């Protein structure tokens, strides 16, 4: 199912910060774990990013459906990215990043604090993207 021990150790060792991004990362990780047909990958590049990826277990054209990057800054913050064609950003909250997600157009959301409304919106988009790659 993935590198769960490595991910949970990473969460436990997150430096103290009042912005709540550690809690957001943990909640999005827990949400990903509950999605069927999903594998989780974790790519650590200390000092740059820590990348949590939701990967379809089927033979999808897409190598992933969501990438949750922890930007290793002070304090840490998150960039949650999707392939632009997999999700509908009905509220217009994301930023289009041409060629920004593994060479394809991405739609990214910056998370700099524990914003309940944004967390729920991102969970909806993660579920939508997961369903889109499963079809």
C-alpha positions in Angstrom: 0.0 0.0 0.0 3.0 2.3 0.2 5.6 3.7 2.5 3.3 4.3 5.4 5.9 4.0 8.1 8.1 6.6 6.3 5.2 8.9 5.8 4.0 8.6 9.5 7.5 9.2 10.7 7.8 12.3 8.5 4.5 13.6 10.0 5.6 12.9 13.6 8.9 14.7 13.0 7.4 17.8 11.4 9.0 20.9 12.9 6.7 22.9 15.2 4.6 25.5 13.4 1.5 27.4 14.2 0.2 27.4 10.6 -1.5 24.0 10.8 -0.1 22.6 7.6 1.1 19.5 9.3 -2.5 18.7 10.4 -3.7 19.4 6.8 -1.1 17.1 5.3 -2.0 14.4 7.8 -5.8 14.7 7.0 -5.2 14.6 3.3 -2.9 11.5 3.7 -5.7 9.8 5.8 -8.2 10.7 3.1 -6.0 9.2 0.4 -5.5 5.9 2.4 -9.3 5.4 2.4 -9.7 5.7 -1.4 -10.2 2.4 -3.1 -8.0 1.6 -6.2 -5.3 3.8 -4.9 -1.6 3.3 -4.1 0.4 5.9 -2.2 3.9 6.9 -3.0 6.2 9.2 -1.0 9.2 11.0 -2.5 11.4 12.8 0.0 13.8 15.5 -1.2 14.9 17.1 2.1 15.4 20.8 1.9 13.2 21.0 -1.3 10.0 19.0 -1.1 8.3 16.0 0.3 5.9 14.6 -2.2 2.9 12.5 -1.4 1.3 11.0 -4.5 -2.1 9.3 -5.1 -1.4 6.7 -7.8 -4.1 4.7 -9.6 -3.7 0.9 -9.3 -5.2 0.4 -12.8 -3.4 1.0 -16.1 -4.4 4.6 -16.3 -2.8 7.1 -18.8 -2.0 9.2 -15.7 0.9 8.1 -13.4 -0.9 9.9 -10.5 -4.1 11.7 -9.8 -2.9 14.1 -7.0 0.4 15.3 -5.8 0.6 16.8 -2.3 3.9 18.5 -2.0 5.3 19.8 1.3 7.4 22.8 0.5 10.3 22.6 2.9 10.3 26.3 3.8 9.9 28.1 7.2 7.2 27.4 8.0 6.4 24.5 5.7 3.4 24.9 3.4 1.6 22.6 0.9 1.1 22.7 -2.9 -1.7 20.3 -3.9 -1.7 19.6 -7.6 -3.9 17.8 -10.1 -3.9 17.3 -13.8 -6.0 20.2 -15.0 -8.2 17.9 -17.2 -9.1 15.6 -14.3 -10.9 18.1 -12.0 -13.4 20.9 -12.2 -12.3 23.8 -10.1 -15.8 25.2 -9.9 -14.8 27.8 -7.3 -11.7 29.0 -9.3 -9.4 28.6 -6.3 -6.5 26.9 -8.1 -3.7 28.2 -10.2 -3.1 26.8 -13.7 0.5 25.7 -14.1 1.3 25.0 -17.8 3.4 21.9 -18.0 3.7 22.0 -14.3 2.7 18.5 -13.4 5.1 15.9 -14.8 5.1 17.9 -18.1 1.4 18.3 -18.4 -0.9 21.2 -17.4 -1.5 21.2 -13.7 -4.0 22.9 -11.4 -2.3 23.7 -8.1 -3.7 24.9 -4.7 -1.4 26.6 -2.1 -2.2 25.7 1.4 -0.6 28.0 4.0 -2.9 27.4 6.9 -5.5 25.0 8.3 -8.5 26.3 6.3 -11.5 23.9 6.8 -13.3 25.0 3.7 -10.2 24.6 1.5 -9.5 21.1 3.1 -13.0 19.9 2.2 -12.8 21.4 -1.3 -9.4 19.6 -1.8 -10.9 16.3 -0.6 -13.7 16.6 -3.1 -11.2 17.3 -5.9 -9.0 14.3 -4.8 -12.1 12.0 -4.9 -13.1 13.5 -8.3 -9.5 13.0 -9.8 -9.4 9.4 -8.3 -12.7 8.6 -10.0 -11.6 10.1 -13.3 -8.5 8.0 -13.5 -10.4 4.9 -12.5 -12.8 5.1 -15.5 
